Amino acid sequence: MLYRECGNYKDTYAKDMAIFPIPFDRWGLGVMLVLAFLVIPFTTSDYWLSSIMIPFYCFSLAALGLNFLTGYAGQVSLGHAAFMAVGAYASLILYSRFHVPLLLSILGGGIVSSAVGPVFGIPSLRIKGFYLAVSTLAAQFIIEWILTHWKWVSGGVFGTIDAPDLYVFGWILDTPAKKYYLVLCILVLLVVFGKNLVRGQLGRNWMAIRDMDVAAEVIGVSLFRNKLIAFAVSSFYAGVAGAMVTMAYYGAANIEEFNLVLSFHLLGAIIIGGMGTVLGSFFGAGFMILMPIFINQALLVFLERVPSDLRANSEAIVFGGLIVFFLIVEPYGMARLWHTIKDKMRLWPFPY
C-alpha cells in the first residue's frame, strides 16, 4: 500500500515534474544514500571498497556518459574508452605537473575530453548507424596512437604515469575509504546534474533526434548543435570517469587500461542495464564488475571438469550471450524490468 497512488493530487508544475512523485521512491533513495555514505565505508573491507565499489562508481559514471550519447541521443559510439583515456592523462598532467588542485584536475580532465569528443562527433551530422559506429571506432585507434606516441603526454610507447599522493583541501587521501568518498561525492553530483539535464529541453531534443532525426529537424531541433552537445557531454562524463578510475583505482595512467575491449564492455553494459535510463547505467556497470567474480567462483567448483580454453574465455562467452539475450527478450534492459515491477506495484492488488 505504501507504493500505490490514489488519485492525482499534483496541483503545481513542481509536483508534476518531480523526479520521484511517489514518497516511497524518495524514502528509498534516502536509504540508498545513507547506505552509501554511512554504512558501506564502515562495514565493508578495504578489498570491497578499493576493488568493487570504487570501480563500480567510476564505470557507472562512464556508462552514464555513453548512455547520454547512445541511449538518449541515439548516436552509437565505439570509442568511449578513448575519451576516458584523454580525461585520465589530462587530469594527471594537470595535477602532477602543473600542481592544479585535485578536484579541479578531475574537472579539467573532463573538460579536455569534452573538447576532443565533438571533433569525432562531426561525422554524425552526415552519417548514422553502422557508419557512425565505424567513425567513432576510428577515434579509439587515433587517440590510442596519439597518447602512446606523444612523449610529453605518456612518456612514449606503453608509457605509464604514476599518480602522486592525492590531497583535497590539505587532507591526504591515503586509505580506500577516503578515495571511496571522493568518488562517491563526484558521482552523486554528476548524476543529479545529468538526471536534470535529460529531463529538460536538451534531453527532449536528444530523444527527438534518436526517434526520428528528420522529424526533429522539421519541428526546429538543430541537429548540428544538439548532436555535438551530446558528444561533448558524453565525453565530459567519460573524462571525469577516466580521471577518477586512474586516481582512485588504478593509481596510474596506462593506455592499455582504456582499450577497445573496455569500449565494447561499456556499450554492452548499457544494453544489459537499459539504454535511455540513468538507472540502467548503474545496473550495467554493476553487472560488468560483479559478473567476472561470480563466473570465477562458479568455475572453481567445476575446475577439473571445465576445459582450460573454456575457462579462459568464459567471461566473454557469458557477456556476449547476455547481450544477445537482452536484445531479443528485453531490448530496454534490466531498467525496463524494474520499471515494469514498479508499474505493477502501483496498481496492485487492483489490475485496472
C-alpha positions in Angstrom: 0.0 0.0 0.0 3.0 2.3 0.5 3.7 2.4 -3.2 0.2 2.8 -4.7 -1.2 6.2 -5.7 -4.8 7.1 -5.1 -5.9 9.9 -7.4 -3.9 12.7 -8.9 -3.2 15.5 -6.5 -0.5 17.3 -8.4 -1.6 20.9 -8.2 1.7 22.6 -9.2 4.2 22.2 -12.0 6.9 21.4 -9.5 4.9 18.4 -8.2 4.1 17.3 -11.8 7.7 17.4 -12.8 9.1 15.7 -9.7 11.8 13.1 -10.3 10.2 10.9 -7.6 6.5 11.6 -7.5 5.8 8.8 -5.0 7.0 9.3 -1.4 8.2 5.7 -1.2 10.7 6.3 -4.0 12.1 9.3 -2.2 12.4 7.3 1.0 14.1 4.5 -0.9 16.6 7.0 -2.4 17.3 8.3 1.1 18.0 4.9 2.4 20.4 4.1 -0.5 22.3 7.4 0.2 22.6 6.5 3.9 23.9 3.1 3.0 26.4 4.5 0.5 27.7 7.3 2.8 27.3 5.9 6.3 27.1 2.1 6.2 29.3 0.7 3.4 32.5 2.6 4.3 32.4 1.3 7.9 31.1 -2.2 7.4 33.0 -3.5 4.4 36.6 -4.4 4.0 39.3 -2.4 2.1 39.1 -5.0 -0.7 35.4 -4.3 -1.3 36.0 -0.6 -1.2 39.0 -0.5 -3.5 38.2 -3.4 -5.8 34.5 -3.4 -6.1 32.8 -0.2 -5.0 35.2 2.4 -6.4 35.4 0.8 -9.9 31.6 0.3 -9.8 31.1 4.0 -9.2 33.7 5.0 -11.8 32.4 2.7 -14.6 28.8 3.7 -13.7 29.7 7.3 -14.5 31.4 6.2 -17.7 28.3 4.2 -18.7 26.1 7.1 -17.9 28.0 9.3 -20.3 27.7 6.7 -23.0 24.0 6.4 -22.2 23.5 10.1 -22.9 25.1 9.7 -26.3 23.7 6.3 -27.4 20.6 5.8 -25.2 19.2 9.3 -25.3 20.6 10.9 -28.4 20.8 7.7 -30.5 24.4 8.2 -31.6 26.3 4.9 -31.5 29.9 5.2 -30.1 32.6 2.6 -30.0 35.4 4.9 -28.8 34.2 5.7 -25.3 37.2 4.3 -23.6 39.5 6.6 -25.6 37.7 9.6 -24.2 38.2 8.1 -20.7 41.9 7.9 -21.5 42.0 11.6 -22.5 40.5 12.6 -19.2 42.8 10.3 -17.3 46.0 11.7 -18.9 44.8 15.3 -18.8 43.9 15.1 -15.1 47.2 13.5 -14.1 49.2 16.1 -16.1 47.2 18.9 -14.5 47.6 17.5 -11.0 51.2 16.3 -11.1 53.0 18.7 -13.5 51.0 21.9 -13.1 50.0 21.4 -9.5 46.4 22.1 -10.1 44.1 21.1 -7.1 42.8 17.5 -7.3 39.1 18.4 -7.8 39.9 21.0 -10.4 42.3 18.5 -12.1 39.5 15.9 -12.4 37.1 18.6 -13.7 39.8 19.7 -16.1 40.2 16.1 -17.4 36.5 16.1 -18.2 36.7 19.5 -19.9 39.7 18.4 -22.1 37.8 15.2 -23.0 34.7 17.2 -23.8 36.7 19.3 -26.2 38.0 16.2 -28.0 34.7 14.4 -28.2 32.8 16.8 -30.6 35.8 16.6 -33.1 35.0 12.9 -33.6 31.3 13.7 -33.5 31.3 15.9 -36.5 30.7 12.9 -38.9 27.4 12.3 -37.0 26.0 15.3 -38.9 26.1 13.3 -42.2 26.2 9.7 -41.2 24.5 7.5 -38.7 24.0 3.9 -37.6 26.8 1.5 -38.6 28.8 4.1 -40.4 28.8 6.4 -37.3 29.9 3.4 -35.2 32.9 2.9 -37.5 33.9 6.5 -37.4 33.8 6.5 -33.6 35.9 3.3 -33.7 38.5 5.3 -35.6 38.6 7.7 -32.7 39.6 4.8 -30.4 42.6 4.0 -32.6 43.6 7.6 -33.3 43.5 8.6 -29.7 45.4 5.5 -28.6 48.1 6.2 -31.2 48.4 9.8 -30.2 48.6 9.1 -26.5 51.2 6.3 -26.9 53.5 8.2 -29.3 53.3 11.7 -27.8 56.1 11.5 -25.3 55.2 14.7 -23.5 51.9 13.1 -22.5 52.6 9.5 -21.8 56.4 9.2 -21.9 56.4 7.1 -25.0 55.0 3.8 -26.3 53.3 1.9 -23.5 54.4 4.6 -21.0 52.8 4.8 -17.6 52.3 7.9 -15.5 52.0 7.1 -11.8 49.5 9.0 -9.8 51.1 11.0 -6.9 49.6 11.3 -3.4 46.1 12.7 -3.5 45.3 15.8 -1.5 41.9 17.5 -1.1 42.0 20.8 0.9 45.2 19.7 2.6 43.8 16.2 3.6 45.7 13.3 2.1 43.6 10.5 0.6 45.7 7.5 1.7 43.0 5.0 2.5 40.4 3.2 0.4 37.6 4.8 2.5 38.8 8.3 1.7 39.1 7.6 -2.0 35.7 6.0 -1.8 34.2 9.2 -0.5 35.9 11.2 -3.2 34.5 9.1 -6.0 31.1 8.8 -4.4 30.6 12.6 -3.9 31.6 13.3 -7.5 29.3 10.6 -8.7 26.3 11.9 -6.8 26.8 15.5 -8.1 27.2 14.4 -11.7 24.3 12.0 -11.6 22.0 14.7 -10.2 23.1 17.1 -12.8 22.7 14.5 -15.6 19.3 13.5 -14.5 18.0 17.0 -14.6 19.8 17.6 -17.9 17.9 14.8 -19.7 14.6 15.9 -18.2 15.0 19.4 -19.7 14.8 20.8 -23.1 18.2 19.4 -24.1 17.1 15.8 -23.2 13.9 16.1 -25.1 15.9 17.3 -28.1 18.1 14.3 -27.9 15.2 11.9 -27.7 13.6 13.5 -30.6 16.7 13.1 -32.7 17.0 9.5 -31.5 13.5 8.6 -32.5 13.5 10.4 -35.9 16.0 13.0 -36.7 14.2 14.2 -39.8 11.0 14.9 -37.9 13.1 16.6 -35.1 14.7 18.9 -37.6 11.3 19.8 -39.1 10.0 20.9 -35.8 13.0 23.2 -35.2 15.5 21.0 -33.4 19.1 21.8 -34.5 20.8 18.5 -35.4 24.2 20.2 -35.6 24.1 21.8 -32.2 22.4 19.0 -30.2 24.5 16.2 -31.6 27.7 17.9 -30.9 26.5 18.8 -27.4 25.6 15.1 -26.9 29.2 14.2 -27.8 30.6 16.9 -25.6 28.5 15.9 -22.5 29.2 12.2 -23.1 33.0 12.9 -23.4 32.9 15.1 -20.3 31.5 12.3 -18.2 33.9 9.8 -19.8 36.8 12.1 -19.0 35.8 12.5 -15.4 35.3 8.8 -15.0 38.7 8.1 -16.6 40.3 10.6 -14.2 38.6 9.0 -11.1 39.4 5.5 -12.1 43.1 6.5 -12.7 43.4 8.5 -9.5 41.4 6.3 -7.1 41.6 2.8 -8.6 44.5 2.1 -11.0 46.9 4.5 -9.4 48.5 5.2 -12.8 47.5 6.1 -16.3 48.2 3.4 -18.9 46.7 3.4 -22.3 46.4 -0.4 -22.1 43.6 0.1 -19.5 41.5 2.1 -21.9 41.5 -0.3 -24.9 38.8 -1.2 -27.4 37.6 -4.1 -25.2 36.6 -1.6 -22.5 34.6 0.4 -25.1 32.7 -2.8 -26.0 32.1 -3.6 -22.3 30.6 -0.2 -21.7 28.4 -0.5 -24.7 27.3 -3.9 -23.6 26.7 -2.6 -20.1 24.2 0.0 -21.2 22.5 -2.6 -23.4 22.1 -5.0 -20.5 21.4 -2.3 -18.0 19.0 -0.3 -20.2 19.6 2.4 -22.8 17.9 5.7 -22.3 17.8 5.4 -18.5 20.1 6.7 -15.8 19.3 3.7 -13.6 20.4 1.3 -16.4 23.9 2.7 -16.3 24.2 1.5 -12.7 22.7 -1.9 -13.4 25.0 -2.4 -16.4 28.1 -1.2 -14.5 27.3 -3.4 -11.5 26.8 -6.4 -13.8 30.1 -5.6 -15.6 32.0 -5.5 -12.3 30.4 -8.4 -10.5 29.9 -10.9 -13.4 33.6 -11.9 -13.6 33.7 -12.6 -9.9 30.6 -14.8 -10.0 31.9 -16.7 -13.0 35.3 -17.3 -11.5 33.8 -18.5 -8.2 31.4 -20.8 -10.1 34.2 -22.3 -12.2 36.2 -23.1 -9.1 33.5 -25.7 -8.2 33.9 -27.4 -11.7 37.6 -26.7 -12.1 38.5 -30.2 -13.1 35.5 -30.7 -15.4 35.7 -27.4 -17.4 38.4 -27.3 -20.2 41.1 -24.7 -19.7 40.2 -22.9 -23.0 36.6 -22.6 -22.0 37.6 -21.2 -18.6 39.8 -18.6 -20.2 37.0 -17.3 -22.4 34.1 -17.9 -20.1 33.6 -14.2 -19.3 33.4 -13.1 -22.9 31.1 -16.0 -23.7 28.7 -15.1 -20.9 28.8 -11.4 -21.5 28.2 -11.8 -25.2 25.4 -14.3 -24.7 23.7 -12.0 -22.2 23.8 -9.1 -24.7 22.1 -11.2 -27.3 19.6 -12.5 -24.7 18.6 -9.0 -23.6 18.4 -7.7 -27.2 15.9 -10.5 -28.0 14.0 -10.8 -24.8 14.1 -7.3 -23.3 15.7 -4.7 -25.6 15.3 -2.0 -22.9 17.4 -3.9 -20.4 17.2 -4.5 -16.7 16.0 -1.0 -16.0 12.8 -1.8 -18.0 12.2 -4.8 -15.8 12.5 -2.6 -12.8 10.1 -0.1 -14.2 7.6 -2.9 -15.0 7.8 -4.1 -11.4 7.1 -0.5 -10.2 4.1 -0.2 -12.5 2.7 -3.5 -11.1 3.2 -2.3 -7.6 1.4 1.0 -8.3 -1.7 -1.0 -9.4 -1.6 -4.0 -7.0 -3.9 -5.5 -6.0 -6.3 -3.8 -8.4 -5.1 -4.5 -12.0 -7.1 -1.8 -13.6 
